Amino acid sequence: MNPLLQNLQPYPFEKLRQLFTGITPNPAFNPISLGIGEPKHATPAFIRQALTDNLAGLASYPSTAGSAALRCAIAGWLERRYRLPKLDPANQILPVNGSREALFALAQTVVDPTRHDALVVCPNPFYQIYEGAAYLCGAQPYFVNSDPARNFAPDYASVPAAIWQHVQLLYVCSPGNPTGAVLTQDDWKELFELSDRYDFVIAADECYSEIYFKAEAPLGALEAAHQLGRNGFPRLIVFSSLSKRSNVPGMRSGFVAGDAELMQKFLLYRTYQGGAMSPSVQAASIAAWNDEAHVVENRILYQQKFQQVTPLLQTVLDVDLPDAGFYLWADVSRHTALSDVEFARQLYAEYNVTVLPGSYLAREAHGANPGRNRIRMALVAEVAECLEAARRIVAFTQKLHIID
């Protein structure tokens, strides 16, 4: 067996399952899960129709590079969304089966496994794929803790020069999971300068980019690079997905875009890996990327939901409306004596509501676990269900009798 598998920690949802082992939740309440970030809004009818209209594609092997029509649709969306000059669909765009597998595969492409000092920088807290990708490509993850004073953006200024010298890949998640933090132009300028100085690749995970709560859409990595005059997007690869944008997580459809030289190497790797998108899914994806009306409607649903749920939870928890994404990142320590793990366990037992302990999404690094005493709540269900979950959380917290 590959000995590097021994480095992997249990996935957060496996840890959550173990946490709940032996508990029979209160039967007076129907189960509500805010634990998993799986979109629950309805898939638009026109996307379902495009999928079924193109089932003949199942009779053909798909090419790894995808169809020219899909690459052009993705390029067009990027150009409109981020105000970019014309992209090269043949060399700067690659469709992938969701951003998750592509985020993992990129590390296997760009990290030199013969360098035993190789580091992969990850935000902390973080999406667990980053850590797994680092270990399984033979590198070590280096965690950069989020800074509450900067809306939980990673504190890259805290990383010593001696560390940067060994970095080959840096994962960025903006908007962030689970914090909702969005990197600013100054943040990107800092990262680009570091990438130039130390010659590492930036992998920008932007799968939450279309769910936001401010008037202006979140700044994207390609957009920031263009504004800073970085023609050709050197050492930059971005990842996006239809899962959250269009409520089609089961389609497994996303894309990778950026530095053409890196994209060529990534395509070579994926040709051997076998990562090719079904022609039927490609057709449905073209329809999705070419339509923006359903994205606006979806975003409004999230905005209405967060505007109702957040103030309710603020009566008992330290929580703010995020910049973007569909998570609330709440501190349970100010008003309770429970840890995030015990809060989640007791809430499940007494009120049949599932939330994810923040410490499960982070690692102990530099003397701290930045997820400790926090919980992540995924507001992915309909408004009524999320409001009911919030009311139960309020009742549970008040029942502890130790609110300030």
VEXRO-362012 format. One line per 5 residues: their letters; for each residue x, y, z of C-alpha. Coordinates in steps of 0.02 Angstrom, whole numbers, plus 50000, padded with zeros to 5 digits. Example, Ala and Ser with C-alpha at 12.3 -4.5 7.8 and 13.67 -1.06 7.14 Angstrom:
! VEXRO-362012
as	50615/49775/50390  50684/49947/50357
! end
This chain:
! VEXRO-362012
mnpll	50000/50000/50000  50051/50180/49972  50130/50229/50140  50076/50409/50114  49896/50357/50148
qnlqp	49944/50341/50331  49959/50532/50339  49775/50560/50300  49659/50606/50442  49477/50551/50448
ypfek	49366/50662/50343  49266/50788/50449  49102/50699/50414  49174/50533/50471  49231/50617/50632
lrqlf	49056/50688/50651  48980/50516/50628  49094/50448/50762  49048/50593/50876  48864/50548/50863
tgitp	48890/50361/50887  48779/50295/51025  48667/50448/51029  48480/50433/50998  48422/50610/50958
npafn	48265/50678/51040  48119/50600/50943  48013/50755/50975  48110/50842/50836  48128/50794/50653
pislg	48311/50791/50596  48386/50949/50520  48563/50948/50454  48667/51105/50437  48824/50998/50433
igepk	48858/50966/50249  48878/51101/50117  48767/51016/49989  48653/51136/49894  48469/51096/49920
hatpa	48388/51225/49807  48302/51152/49655  48405/51118/49499  48342/51234/49360  48226/51144/49239
firqa	48320/51202/49084  48480/51118/49147  48389/50954/49179  48312/50968/49006  48480/50998/48923
ltdnl	48549/50843/49009  48407/50729/48954  48405/50802/48779  48586/50749/48755  48587/50572/48822
aglas	48648/50512/48652  48817/50574/48708  48829/50424/48824  48872/50319/48672  49038/50410/48646
ypsta	49202/50419/48740  49230/50599/48795  49394/50686/48764  49491/50745/48915  49499/50922/48846
gsaal	49311/50931/48827  49215/51002/48680  49263/51167/48599  49085/51227/48632  49101/51197/48820
rcaia	49272/51279/48832  49203/51431/48738  49052/51441/48853  49165/51438/49006  49282/51568/48930
gwler	49134/51679/48891  49070/51668/49069  49241/51710/49141  49259/51860/49025  49087/51927/49074
ryrlp	49097/51890/49259  49273/51955/49289  49287/52086/49151  49432/51996/49070  49506/52017/48896
kldpa	49471/51874/48776  49537/51708/48839  49605/51564/48735  49478/51422/48759  49596/51294/48682
nqilp	49743/51327/48797  49680/51418/48952  49520/51321/48993  49494/51140/49043  49328/51064/49100
vngsr	49339/50950/49251  49224/50834/49346  49193/50957/49486  49325/51063/49570  49362/50936/49706
ealfa	49454/50807/49600  49543/50943/49502  49607/51028/49660  49680/50861/49712  49752/50820/49541
laqtv	49841/50986/49519  49957/50949/49664  50006/50786/49581  50050/50886/49426  50149/51034/49493
vdptr	50238/50968/49648  50410/50891/49621  50407/50729/49725  50596/50714/49718  50610/50867/49829
hdalv	50586/50801/50004  50574/50977/50074  50424/51023/49966  50286/51121/50053  50105/51154/50005
vcpnp	50029/51306/50091  49848/51285/50149  49730/51406/50236  49679/51354/50411  49533/51314/50430
fyqiy	49523/51234/50259  49441/51116/50135  49516/50946/50177  49563/50905/49997  49708/51028/50007
egaay	49791/50932/50148  49761/50763/50067  49830/50822/49901  49988/50885/49987  50022/50722/50076
lcgaq	49985/50610/49928  50099/50705/49811  50242/50681/49934  50243/50857/50007  50202/50924/50179
pyfvn	50059/51046/50212  50101/51210/50294  49950/51290/50376  49922/51479/50380  49798/51522/50517
sdpar	49653/51637/50483  49657/51809/50563  49494/51860/50650  49551/52041/50639  49551/52026/50449
nfapd	49381/51943/50431  49465/51773/50446  49575/51791/50292  49739/51693/50307  49883/51790/50384
yasvp	50014/51765/50248  50126/51899/50322  50158/51781/50467  50246/51653/50356  50437/51661/50372
aaiwq	50547/51679/50218  50628/51513/50262  50459/51429/50234  50420/51518/50070  50584/51454/49997
hvqll	50515/51276/50001  50338/51311/49943  50287/51235/49776  50099/51258/49784  49982/51374/49878
yvcsp	49796/51339/49895  49682/51490/49911  49496/51479/49946  49406/51643/49912  49265/51657/49959
gnptg	49328/51548/50099  49259/51386/50167  49206/51395/50307  49236/51578/50348  49162/51667/50196
avltq	49315/51782/50187  49353/51861/50018  49531/51911/49973  49559/52093/49926  49664/52165/49786
ddwke	49802/52198/49913  49796/52016/49968  49815/51957/49789  49956/52080/49756  50048/52008/49906
lfels	50023/51829/49847  50074/51867/49668  50234/51950/49728  50273/51800/49837  50239/51683/49691
drydf	50358/51783/49581  50492/51786/49714  50484/51604/49765  50419/51524/49604  50268/51429/49669
viaad	50097/51396/49590  49938/51473/49659  49781/51365/49654  49630/51477/49681  49473/51385/49734
ecyse	49324/51496/49689  49177/51377/49697  49076/51494/49812  49102/51649/49704  48919/51671/49650
iyfka	48838/51671/49823  48871/51839/49904  48787/51970/50013  48862/52135/49960  48820/52243/49810
eaplg	48984/52201/49724  49029/52024/49673  49184/51948/49755  49350/51986/49671  49419/51837/49576
aleaa	49601/51784/49555  49603/51806/49365  49518/51974/49386  49647/52031/49513  49790/51970/49403
hqlgr	49720/52063/49253  49698/52224/49352  49879/52209/49410  49941/52187/49231  49991/52004/49247
ngfpr	49966/51954/49067  49950/51768/49040  49914/51736/49225  50088/51668/49267  50087/51524/49393
livfs	49901/51549/49426  49763/51419/49407  49583/51450/49460  49448/51321/49495  49261/51344/49486
slskr	49107/51236/49483  48923/51231/49439  48878/51139/49600  48841/51292/49707  48812/51418/49567
snvpg	48680/51314/49479  48625/51187/49612  48692/51035/49517  48815/50951/49637  48773/50781/49563
mrsgf	48826/50833/49388  49008/50850/49444  49045/50991/49324  49175/51126/49342  49327/51199/49257
vagda	49508/51249/49279  49579/51405/49196  49738/51509/49193  49922/51494/49147  49926/51407/48976
elmqk	50093/51321/49009  50029/51246/49171  49865/51199/49088  49960/51100/48956  50047/50997/49091
fllyr	49885/50976/49186  49798/50912/49030  49938/50786/49005  49916/50723/49184  49727/50713/49167
tyqgg	49741/50617/49004  49823/50476/49101  49716/50501/49257  49559/50475/49154  49470/50635/49206
amsps	49349/50667/49062  49173/50741/49074  49025/50648/49000  48963/50727/48837  48788/50734/48910
vqaas	48851/50831/49061  48952/50943/48945  48793/50991/48852  48700/51031/49012  48851/51129/49074
iaawn	48852/51237/48918  48670/51283/48952  48712/51325/49134  48866/51433/49098  48770/51529/48964
deahv	48627/51579/49080  48640/51704/49222  48458/51729/49269  48449/51570/49372  48609/51620/49464
venri	48533/51787/49515  48375/51699/49576  48479/51575/49675  48582/51714/49754  48424/51807/49807
lyqqk	48361/51650/49895  48522/51641/49995  48519/51826/50034  48340/51816/50100  48382/51663/50203
fqqvt	48539/51736/50283  48451/51901/50319  48322/51807/50422  48429/51675/50506  48583/51775/50553
pllqt	48498/51902/50670  48408/51760/50758  48570/51667/50793  48657/51828/50845  48548/51831/51000
vldvd	48644/51683/51071  48803/51661/50968  48947/51769/50909  48913/51764/50722  48911/51888/50578
lpdag	48845/51888/50401  48989/51826/50292  49053/51914/50137  49003/51765/50030  48969/51578/50030
fylwa	48829/51485/50116  48906/51453/50287  48889/51540/50454  49050/51530/50557  48995/51553/50737
dvsrh	49092/51566/50899  49006/51467/51038  49129/51512/51177  49069/51686/51222  48897/51630/51281
talsd	48925/51448/51329  49053/51345/51423  49046/51207/51292  49181/51168/51166  49131/51164/50983
vefar	49133/50974/50988  49024/50960/51143  48907/51096/51078  48878/50996/50919  48855/50833/51014
qlyae	48729/50900/51139  48633/51000/51008  48612/50842/50906  48557/50739/51056  48432/50865/51124
ynvtv	48366/50954/50969  48412/50839/50821  48508/50977/50731  48676/50937/50653  48814/51067/50644
lpgsy	48999/51038/50609  49128/51074/50745  49250/51205/50681  49400/51111/50752  49361/50969/50630
larea	49395/51090/50487  49563/51151/50551  49729/51087/50618  49832/51133/50769  49962/51251/50695
hganp	50077/51382/50772  50004/51348/50943  49821/51363/50897  49676/51277/50811  49582/51423/50729
grnri	49423/51319/50718  49416/51282/50903  49257/51342/50990  49175/51380/50824  49041/51287/50727
rmalv	49002/51289/50541  48820/51296/50489  48777/51265/50307  48617/51361/50265  48580/51256/50112
aevae	48400/51202/50145  48244/51304/50116  48211/51457/50224  48082/51374/50337  48196/51229/50382
cleaa	48345/51344/50416  48237/51456/50525  48175/51305/50623  48355/51248/50649  48401/51423/50709
rriva	48257/51426/50833  48313/51260/50904  48493/51322/50921  48428/51476/51012  48323/51368/51129
ftqkl	48468/51249/51160  48590/51389/51201  48467/51478/51315  48436/51314/51404  48618/51308/51457
hiid	48579/51450/51580  48749/51529/51559  48716/51665/51433  48800/51831/51473
! end
